[in-house]
Amino acid sequence: MKALILEKANEKPKVVNDFEKPVPKEDELLVKVHCVALNPVDYKLVSWPQTTWKFPHILGLDVSGVVEEIGEKVKDFQKGDRIYYHGSLFTRGGFAEFAVCKAIVAAKIPEEVTFEEAACLPTAGFTAYICCIKNCVLQNQPEWDNRSNEDETKRKVVLINGAAGGVGGYCLQISKKICNCEVIGTCSPNHADYVRKLGADHVIDYNTEDITKRAKEITKGRGVDAFIDLVGQDSTTEGLNALCFGGKLCYIASPPKALPPMFEAKSVSSCALGWAYTADELALHELGFIAKTMVNWLKEKKISSPDFKTIKLEEIPEYFELFES
Ligand SMILES: NC(=O)c1ccc[n+]([C@@H]2O[C@H](COP(=O)([O-])OP(=O)(O)OC[C@H]3O[C@@H](n4cnc5c(N)ncnc54)[C@H](OP(=O)(O)O)[C@@H]3O)[C@@H](O)[C@H]2O)c1
């Protein structure tokens, strides 16, 4: 089969036409690949080889395609199903004509959703789901909270730092359209309209404005209920100061330098999406559940895909370089 292979870590991947087609294990699906999304993690993995890799390695985590063959123990899928999934970064991936995945992490794609839209979801969308729904619990109004979701001024307030990126785009949509929060997004000025369009009620230019000060102004001194940091340690550390009493900070790139004092009752959590593959089957079941949930949100037009551009397999190495710069 045709595949984009990485012969060694830190090398430029190259296309070959005679790579061995994978064979599905009893709990796996063989997938004829239609689309694979590119994310920052893809180029980062070129210089971050995993001990489990067998070279030549095939990168590519967010795959959509058609089931070609099913393992003996697979029950929920059949040949011809349109599916998508977040693949394992510890085994060979999807930059190829065929790929295998565990059936438990896959979800069927409804006919209203394209292969491209589905492939855009996993790394960025599932991470956003974990940040917003699982870790920051934005969808629930606690029983003691006498603020009403119908009152525009009394919704939970979430600040998304790094809102213009892939993960940020889905965080904006989930917190606004699924969880009905008041949403603050940070970005460069040229992305302000885009961030507003996806759901931000307030936009902060992280280059020139003091994020904590603005967050306090917007919340009339209270602080935000949740601060989702998609950027790095400095902003994660500072983000703790923007939280209200008992607020939740969730990070995906780097933890804060220190935990907040206990008497502020703030909680800190992380998302490590791909590491679900190092845990037990329940963690993988969760990936499958999120896949089913989010593709239905797309079908029901509760969320939409980011603007995307399709490229050929051969063009991926040059896009890795572009991403890196
Ligand atoms: N832990 C996990 O499970 C997990 C999962 C997915 C991604 N990640 C990581 O999370 C990060 C974000 O991923 P992504 O796919 O969203 O990346 P992306 O699409 O490349 O977006 C990055 C965004 O960050 C913004 N940005 C850069 N510097 C900033 C700053 N100082 N303050 C605020 N925003 C800033 C940029 O906004 P402007 O263009 O407006 O300047 C850009 O749009 C990456 O490092 C990725 O590897 C981790």
The ligand as an SDF file (V2000), in Angstrom:
LIG
                    3D

 48 52  0  0  0  0  0  0  0  0999 V2000
   -2.5960   17.5290   26.1650 N   0  0  0  0  0  0  0  0  0  0  0  0
   -3.3250   17.1670   25.1220 C   0  0  0  0  0  0  0  0  0  0  0  0
   -4.0410   16.1560   25.1760 O   0  0  0  0  0  0  0  0  0  0  0  0
   -3.3130   18.0020   23.8790 C   0  0  0  0  0  0  0  0  0  0  0  0
   -4.2610   17.7550   22.8850 C   0  0  0  0  0  0  0  0  0  0  0  0
   -4.2740   18.5910   21.7430 C   0  0  0  0  0  0  0  0  0  0  0  0
   -3.3130   19.6080   21.6380 C   0  0  0  0  0  0  0  0  0  0  0  0
   -2.3670   19.7590   22.6180 N   0  0  0  0  0  0  0  0  0  0  0  0
   -1.3700   20.8540   22.5300 C   0  0  0  0  0  0  0  0  0  0  0  0
   -2.0790   22.0790   22.7850 O   0  0  0  0  0  0  0  0  0  0  0  0
   -1.5140   23.1450   22.0510 C   0  0  0  0  0  0  0  0  0  0  0  0
   -2.6090   23.8420   21.2140 C   0  0  0  0  0  0  0  0  0  0  0  0
   -3.0490   22.9650   20.1940 O   0  0  0  0  0  0  0  0  0  0  0  0
   -3.8710   23.5140   18.9320 P   0  0  0  0  0  0  0  0  0  0  0  0
   -4.1230   22.3570   18.0410 O   0  0  0  0  0  0  0  0  0  0  0  0
   -5.0300   24.3070   19.3870 O   0  0  0  0  0  0  0  0  0  0  0  0
   -2.7630   24.4860   18.2840 O   0  0  0  0  0  0  0  0  0  0  0  0
   -2.9050   25.5220   17.0760 P   0  0  0  0  0  0  0  0  0  0  0  0
   -4.0920   25.2150   16.2540 O   0  0  0  0  0  0  0  0  0  0  0  0
   -1.5690   25.5860   16.4540 O   0  0  0  0  0  0  0  0  0  0  0  0
   -3.2180   26.9110   17.8050 O   0  0  0  0  0  0  0  0  0  0  0  0
   -2.3360   27.5880   18.6030 C   0  0  0  0  0  0  0  0  0  0  0  0
   -2.9730   28.9450   18.9520 C   0  0  0  0  0  0  0  0  0  0  0  0
   -2.3150   29.4400   20.1010 O   0  0  0  0  0  0  0  0  0  0  0  0
   -2.4440   30.8310   20.0750 C   0  0  0  0  0  0  0  0  0  0  0  0
   -1.3610   31.4160   20.8800 N   0  0  0  0  0  0  0  0  0  0  0  0
   -0.0390   31.3840   20.6640 C   0  0  0  0  0  0  0  0  0  0  0  0
    0.6120   32.0100   21.6710 N   0  0  0  0  0  0  0  0  0  0  0  0
   -0.3540   32.4320   22.5390 C   0  0  0  0  0  0  0  0  0  0  0  0
   -0.3250   33.1340   23.7680 C   0  0  0  0  0  0  0  0  0  0  0  0
    0.8130   33.5260   24.3350 N   0  0  0  0  0  0  0  0  0  0  0  0
   -1.5130   33.3840   24.3830 N   0  0  0  0  0  0  0  0  0  0  0  0
   -2.6820   32.9970   23.8470 C   0  0  0  0  0  0  0  0  0  0  0  0
   -2.7720   32.3290   22.6720 N   0  0  0  0  0  0  0  0  0  0  0  0
   -1.6160   32.0590   22.0350 C   0  0  0  0  0  0  0  0  0  0  0  0
   -2.3800   31.2610   18.6260 C   0  0  0  0  0  0  0  0  0  0  0  0
   -3.3350   32.2940   18.4880 O   0  0  0  0  0  0  0  0  0  0  0  0
   -3.1690   33.5360   17.4830 P   0  0  0  0  0  0  0  0  0  0  0  0
   -2.8910   32.8920   16.1470 O   0  0  0  0  0  0  0  0  0  0  0  0
   -4.4530   34.2740   17.5430 O   0  0  0  0  0  0  0  0  0  0  0  0
   -1.9800   34.3480   17.9610 O   0  0  0  0  0  0  0  0  0  0  0  0
   -2.8030   29.9860   17.8710 C   0  0  0  0  0  0  0  0  0  0  0  0
   -4.0230   30.1600   17.2070 O   0  0  0  0  0  0  0  0  0  0  0  0
   -0.3780   22.5340   21.2360 C   0  0  0  0  0  0  0  0  0  0  0  0
    0.8180   22.6970   21.9670 O   0  0  0  0  0  0  0  0  0  0  0  0
   -0.7510   21.0500   21.1610 C   0  0  0  0  0  0  0  0  0  0  0  0
    0.3540   20.2180   20.9430 O   0  0  0  0  0  0  0  0  0  0  0  0
   -2.3510   19.0020   23.7490 C   0  0  0  0  0  0  0  0  0  0  0  0
  1  2  1  0
  2  3  2  0
  2  4  1  0
  4  5  1  0
  4 48  2  0
  5  6  2  0
  6  7  1  0
  7  8  2  0
  8  9  1  0
  8 48  1  0
  9 10  1  0
  9 46  1  0
 10 11  1  0
 11 12  1  0
 11 44  1  0
 12 13  1  0
 13 14  1  0
 14 15  2  0
 14 16  1  0
 14 17  1  0
 17 18  1  0
 18 19  2  0
 18 20  1  0
 18 21  1  0
 21 22  1  0
 22 23  1  0
 23 24  1  0
 23 42  1  0
 24 25  1  0
 25 26  1  0
 25 36  1  0
 26 27  1  0
 26 35  1  0
 27 28  2  0
 28 29  1  0
 29 30  1  0
 29 35  2  0
 30 31  1  0
 30 32  2  0
 32 33  1  0
 33 34  2  0
 34 35  1  0
 36 37  1  0
 36 42  1  0
 37 38  1  0
 38 39  2  0
 38 40  1  0
 38 41  1  0
 42 43  1  0
 44 45  1  0
 44 46  1  0
 46 47  1  0
M  CHG  2   8   1  16  -1
M  END
$$$$
